[in-house]
């Protein structure tokens, strides 16, 4: 099985109008994605942000739960938060996780596109020998086209069963669903 980690990018991502922006780090994303990543045995959860003050904020949140009073009050929160690594860019996450940048980048998107890797095939590929995989999620309205273009794979979106096709999950919900689909290899009963 391949090594797998996740990176949540705050830049370059899109806003509602399709412009490239930088979004703010949210406490909910840190906690919820860290807990989901830990549940599904991902090696690390990278949060990439180019602004130092935002990285410092995320680091303070992490330290509160790993070494501070949060750990004493809710000890179950410490193990997932230990896997949180704050970096300044996607390149820093890729280098840290894959060493010499050998990790494959698998981009996620809420919109369909030709050539996207369906979840069943993606799960099978993760079970085969190969380089480590860094799953990429974007904040705002998703990853900028330049990130998708440099990715080795693009994963199929989570399809909506609604007749109108409404599909606007939070990044936290999308991450948990994809982790389950790609990494939950527990035997079925």
ChimeraX attribute file (.defattr): number of C-alpha atoms within 10 A of each C-alpha:
attribute: neighborCount
match mode: 1-to-1
recipient: residues
	/A:1	14
	/A:2	13
	/A:3	19
	/A:4	23
	/A:5	23
	/A:6	26
	/A:7	26
	/A:8	27
	/A:9	29
	/A:10	26
	/A:11	25
	/A:12	25
	/A:13	23
	/A:14	21
	/A:15	17
	/A:16	10
	/A:17	7
	/A:18	13
	/A:19	11
	/A:20	18
	/A:21	16
	/A:22	17
	/A:23	20
	/A:24	13
	/A:25	19
	/A:26	12
	/A:27	12
	/A:28	10
	/A:29	18
	/A:30	21
	/A:31	19
	/A:32	18
	/A:33	26
	/A:34	27
	/A:35	22
	/A:36	20
	/A:37	25
	/A:38	19
	/A:39	14
	/A:40	16
	/A:41	17
	/A:42	20
	/A:43	16
	/A:44	23
	/A:45	29
	/A:46	30
	/A:47	24
	/A:48	25
	/A:49	24
	/A:50	17
	/A:51	15
	/A:52	11
	/A:53	10
	/A:54	18
	/A:55	20
	/A:56	12
	/A:57	15
	/A:58	21
	/A:59	15
	/A:60	13
	/A:61	17
	/A:62	25
	/A:63	17
	/A:64	16
	/A:65	23
	/A:66	22
	/A:67	13
	/A:68	14
	/A:69	12
	/A:70	17
	/A:71	17
	/A:72	14
	/A:73	10
	/A:74	10
	/A:75	13
	/A:76	14
	/A:77	18
	/A:78	21
	/A:79	15
	/A:80	25
	/A:81	26
	/A:82	17
	/A:83	21
	/A:84	26
	/A:85	19
	/A:86	22
	/A:87	21
	/A:88	19
	/A:89	21
	/A:90	24
	/A:91	12
	/A:92	16
	/A:93	27
	/A:94	22
	/A:95	14
	/A:96	15
	/A:97	23
	/A:98	19
	/A:99	12
	/A:100	9
	/A:101	15
	/A:102	13
	/A:103	23
	/A:104	19
	/A:105	23
	/A:106	21
	/A:107	24
	/A:108	25
	/A:109	20
	/A:110	19
	/A:111	12
	/A:112	13
	/A:113	12
	/A:114	7
	/A:115	10
	/A:116	16
	/A:117	17
	/A:118	14
	/A:119	17
	/A:120	10
	/A:121	12
	/A:122	19
	/A:123	20
	/A:124	12
	/A:125	14
	/A:126	18
	/A:127	15
	/A:128	10
	/A:129	10
	/A:130	13
	/A:131	15
	/A:132	21
	/A:133	22
	/A:134	27
	/A:135	26
	/A:136	25
	/A:137	22
	/A:138	23
	/A:139	25
	/A:140	21
	/A:141	21
	/A:142	26
	/A:143	25
	/A:144	20
	/A:145	14
	/A:146	10
	/A:147	18
	/A:148	18
	/A:149	11
	/A:150	13
	/A:151	17
	/A:152	12
	/A:153	19
	/A:154	24
	/A:155	22
	/A:156	20
	/A:157	19
	/A:158	20
	/A:159	12
	/A:160	13
	/A:161	9
	/A:162	8
	/A:163	6
	/A:164	7
	/A:165	9
	/A:166	10
	/A:167	14
	/A:168	13
	/A:169	12
	/A:170	12
	/A:171	20
	/A:172	19
	/A:173	15
	/A:174	19
	/A:175	23
	/A:176	18
	/A:177	13
	/A:178	18
	/A:179	22
	/A:180	16
	/A:181	15
	/A:182	19
	/A:183	18
	/A:184	13
	/A:185	11
	/A:186	6
	/A:187	5
	/A:188	4
	/A:189	3
